[in-house]
Amino acid sequence: MRNLTRLLAAQGSVHEAKRTFNLYVQLVSKARQTSAGDVNLQLKRRATTQPAVHPDQIAEESGVDAKLGMDEDADDDLTFTEMLVWGVSMLAKISPHFADAQEVQKVAQLARSVVESSSELKDNSRFLAKVLRAEGIASATVALRGKYLPKILVHVIVTSIVLI
């Protein structure tokens, strides 16, 4: 789905790319919400004749990633966040209205929340900078498309007069 979105955007079919991107975000978000890794299970001890096996080995045999709790074909945090950052740039280019710009900002906030919830992405300063840049792009898109532009211009004019 993410590859289809990139292909549609490269081809110039921006509306179809936007629709597939939104569908991709919905699917991955639902998969992350319903992942088995978030469930805390209480297991009862019972006598058995089978030897003890480590939980990672059980996860490997069943085809489930023990760290994420999701199937192998589900996107990990890095892939999902990279796609969200790319989607912010794509949506910012094609968003003519204020409501579209607010959607761009929601995608940027989702990317930030994924990074904050992942311990390995939180420590990667370059990747965090990409996410923060995407948030800046989203904020600028809201400012340019929305009703906040006059306030920003007034602020810039006032601060430039103060600095002179």
DRENDO-1510 file (C-alpha; in Angstrom, 1 decimal, always signed):
<recs>
REC; n; res; u; v; w
REC; 1; MET; +0.0; +0.0; +0.0 .
REC; 2; ARG; +2.8; +2.4; +0.8 .
REC; 3; ASN; +4.6; +1.6; -2.4 .
REC; 4; LEU; +1.4; +2.2; -4.4 .
REC; 5; THR; +1.0; +5.6; -2.7 .
REC; 6; ARG; +4.5; +6.6; -3.7 .
REC; 7; LEU; +3.9; +5.4; -7.3 .
REC; 8; LEU; +0.7; +7.3; -7.6 .
REC; 9; ALA; +2.3; +10.5; -6.3 .
REC; 10; ALA; +5.2; +10.1; -8.7 .
REC; 11; GLN; +2.8; +9.6; -11.5 .
REC; 12; GLY; +0.9; +12.8; -10.6 .
REC; 13; SER; -2.3; +11.2; -9.4 .
REC; 14; VAL; -2.3; +13.2; -6.2 .
REC; 15; HIS; -5.9; +12.6; -5.3 .
REC; 16; GLU; -5.5; +8.8; -5.6 .
REC; 17; ALA; -2.2; +9.0; -3.7 .
REC; 18; LYS; -3.9; +10.9; -0.9 .
REC; 19; ARG; -6.7; +8.4; -0.7 .
REC; 20; THR; -4.3; +5.4; -0.6 .
REC; 21; PHE; -2.1; +7.2; +2.0 .
REC; 22; ASN; -5.1; +7.8; +4.2 .
REC; 23; LEU; -6.1; +4.1; +3.8 .
REC; 24; TYR; -2.5; +3.0; +4.6 .
REC; 25; VAL; -2.5; +5.1; +7.8 .
REC; 26; GLN; -5.9; +3.7; +8.9 .
REC; 27; LEU; -4.8; +0.1; +8.3 .
REC; 28; VAL; -1.5; +0.3; +10.1 .
REC; 29; SER; -3.0; +2.3; +12.9 .
REC; 30; LYS; -5.7; -0.4; +13.4 .
REC; 31; ALA; -3.1; -3.1; +13.2 .
REC; 32; ARG; -1.0; -1.4; +15.9 .
REC; 33; GLN; -4.1; -1.0; +18.1 .
REC; 34; THR; -5.1; -4.6; +17.8 .
REC; 35; SER; -1.6; -6.1; +18.2 .
REC; 36; ALA; -1.3; -8.9; +20.7 .
REC; 37; GLY; +1.9; -7.3; +22.2 .
REC; 38; ASP; -0.1; -4.8; +24.1 .
REC; 39; VAL; -2.1; -7.4; +26.0 .
REC; 40; ASN; -0.9; -8.3; +29.5 .
REC; 41; LEU; -1.7; -12.0; +30.1 .
REC; 42; GLN; -1.8; -13.7; +33.5 .
REC; 43; LEU; -0.8; -17.3; +33.1 .
REC; 44; LYS; -1.5; -20.0; +35.6 .
REC; 45; ARG; +1.1; -22.6; +36.4 .
REC; 46; ARG; +0.1; -26.1; +35.5 .
REC; 47; ALA; +2.0; -29.4; +35.6 .
REC; 48; THR; +3.0; -30.5; +32.1 .
REC; 49; THR; +5.3; -33.1; +30.6 .
REC; 50; GLN; +6.6; -30.7; +27.9 .
REC; 51; PRO; +10.0; -29.1; +28.4 .
REC; 52; ALA; +10.1; -25.3; +29.1 .
REC; 53; VAL; +10.5; -23.1; +26.0 .
REC; 54; HIS; +11.5; -19.5; +25.9 .
REC; 55; PRO; +8.7; -17.1; +24.7 .
REC; 56; ASP; +10.9; -15.8; +21.9 .
REC; 57; GLN; +11.2; -19.3; +20.5 .
REC; 58; ILE; +7.4; -19.7; +20.6 .
REC; 59; ALA; +6.9; -16.4; +18.8 .
REC; 60; GLU; +9.4; -17.5; +16.1 .
REC; 61; GLU; +7.6; -20.7; +15.5 .
REC; 62; SER; +4.2; -19.0; +15.3 .
REC; 63; GLY; +5.4; -16.3; +12.9 .
REC; 64; VAL; +4.8; -13.4; +15.3 .
REC; 65; ASP; +7.4; -10.8; +16.1 .
REC; 66; ALA; +7.7; -10.9; +19.9 .
REC; 67; LYS; +8.9; -7.3; +20.2 .
REC; 68; LEU; +6.0; -5.8; +18.3 .
REC; 69; GLY; +3.4; -8.4; +18.8 .
REC; 70; MET; +2.4; -8.1; +15.2 .
REC; 71; ASP; +2.6; -10.4; +12.2 .
REC; 72; GLU; +5.7; -10.4; +10.0 .
REC; 73; ASP; +4.0; -8.5; +7.2 .
REC; 74; ALA; +2.9; -5.6; +9.4 .
REC; 75; ASP; +5.1; -2.4; +9.2 .
REC; 76; ASP; +7.4; -1.7; +12.1 .
REC; 77; ASP; +7.7; +1.7; +13.8 .
REC; 78; LEU; +10.5; +2.9; +11.6 .
REC; 79; THR; +8.8; +2.1; +8.3 .
REC; 80; PHE; +5.5; +3.5; +9.5 .
REC; 81; THR; +7.0; +6.7; +10.7 .
REC; 82; GLU; +9.1; +7.2; +7.5 .
REC; 83; MET; +5.9; +6.9; +5.5 .
REC; 84; LEU; +4.2; +9.4; +7.8 .
REC; 85; VAL; +7.0; +11.9; +7.3 .
REC; 86; TRP; +6.8; +11.4; +3.5 .
REC; 87; GLY; +3.1; +11.7; +3.7 .
REC; 88; VAL; +3.3; +15.1; +5.5 .
REC; 89; SER; +5.5; +16.4; +2.6 .
REC; 90; MET; +3.1; +15.1; +0.0 .
REC; 91; LEU; +0.0; +16.3; +1.7 .
REC; 92; ALA; +1.5; +19.7; +2.3 .
REC; 93; LYS; +2.2; +20.2; -1.4 .
REC; 94; ILE; -1.4; +19.3; -2.5 .
REC; 95; SER; -3.4; +20.8; +0.4 .
REC; 96; PRO; -5.2; +23.9; -0.9 .
REC; 97; HIS; -7.6; +24.4; +2.0 .
REC; 98; PHE; -7.4; +24.9; +5.8 .
REC; 99; ALA; -9.1; +21.6; +6.5 .
REC; 100; ASP; -6.5; +19.8; +4.4 .
REC; 101; ALA; -3.7; +21.6; +6.3 .
REC; 102; GLN; -5.2; +20.4; +9.6 .
REC; 103; GLU; -5.1; +16.9; +8.3 .
REC; 104; VAL; -1.4; +17.3; +7.5 .
REC; 105; GLN; -0.9; +18.5; +11.1 .
REC; 106; LYS; -2.7; +15.4; +12.5 .
REC; 107; VAL; -0.4; +13.1; +10.4 .
REC; 108; ALA; +2.7; +14.9; +11.8 .
REC; 109; GLN; +1.4; +14.6; +15.3 .
REC; 110; LEU; +0.8; +10.8; +14.7 .
REC; 111; ALA; +4.4; +10.5; +13.5 .
REC; 112; ARG; +5.6; +12.2; +16.7 .
REC; 113; SER; +3.6; +10.0; +18.9 .
REC; 114; VAL; +4.9; +6.9; +17.2 .
REC; 115; VAL; +8.5; +8.1; +17.8 .
REC; 116; GLU; +7.8; +8.9; +21.4 .
REC; 117; SER; +6.3; +5.5; +22.0 .
REC; 118; SER; +9.3; +3.7; +20.5 .
REC; 119; SER; +12.4; +3.4; +22.6 .
REC; 120; GLU; +14.7; +2.7; +19.6 .
REC; 121; LEU; +13.4; +5.7; +17.5 .
REC; 122; LYS; +13.5; +8.1; +20.5 .
REC; 123; ASP; +17.3; +7.6; +20.7 .
REC; 124; ASN; +17.9; +8.2; +17.0 .
REC; 125; SER; +18.6; +12.0; +16.8 .
REC; 126; ARG; +18.6; +12.2; +13.0 .
REC; 127; PHE; +15.3; +10.5; +12.7 .
REC; 128; LEU; +13.8; +12.6; +15.4 .
REC; 129; ALA; +15.0; +15.7; +13.4 .
REC; 130; LYS; +13.1; +14.4; +10.4 .
REC; 131; VAL; +10.0; +14.1; +12.4 .
REC; 132; LEU; +10.4; +17.5; +13.9 .
REC; 133; ARG; +11.0; +18.9; +10.4 .
REC; 134; ALA; +7.7; +17.3; +9.3 .
REC; 135; GLU; +5.9; +19.0; +12.2 .
REC; 136; GLY; +7.4; +22.3; +11.1 .
REC; 137; ILE; +6.2; +21.7; +7.5 .
REC; 138; ALA; +2.7; +20.9; +8.9 .
REC; 139; SER; +2.6; +24.0; +11.1 .
REC; 140; ALA; +3.7; +26.2; +8.1 .
REC; 141; THR; +1.0; +24.6; +5.9 .
REC; 142; VAL; -1.6; +25.4; +8.5 .
REC; 143; ALA; -0.3; +29.0; +8.8 .
REC; 144; LEU; -0.2; +29.5; +5.0 .
REC; 145; ARG; -3.6; +27.9; +4.3 .
REC; 146; GLY; -5.4; +29.2; +7.4 .
REC; 147; LYS; -6.6; +32.2; +9.1 .
REC; 148; TYR; -3.4; +32.5; +11.1 .
REC; 149; LEU; -1.4; +34.2; +8.3 .
REC; 150; PRO; -2.3; +37.8; +9.2 .
REC; 151; LYS; -1.3; +37.2; +12.8 .
REC; 152; ILE; +2.0; +35.8; +11.7 .
REC; 153; LEU; +2.6; +38.7; +9.4 .
REC; 154; VAL; +1.8; +41.1; +12.1 .
REC; 155; HIS; +4.2; +39.3; +14.4 .
REC; 156; VAL; +7.0; +39.3; +11.8 .
REC; 157; ILE; +6.5; +43.0; +11.1 .
REC; 158; VAL; +6.5; +43.9; +14.7 .
REC; 159; THR; +9.6; +41.9; +15.5 .
REC; 160; SER; +11.4; +43.3; +12.5 .
REC; 161; ILE; +10.6; +46.8; +13.6 .
REC; 162; VAL; +11.8; +46.1; +17.1 .
REC; 163; LEU; +15.0; +44.6; +15.8 .
REC; 164; ILE; +15.7; +47.7; +13.6 .
</recs>
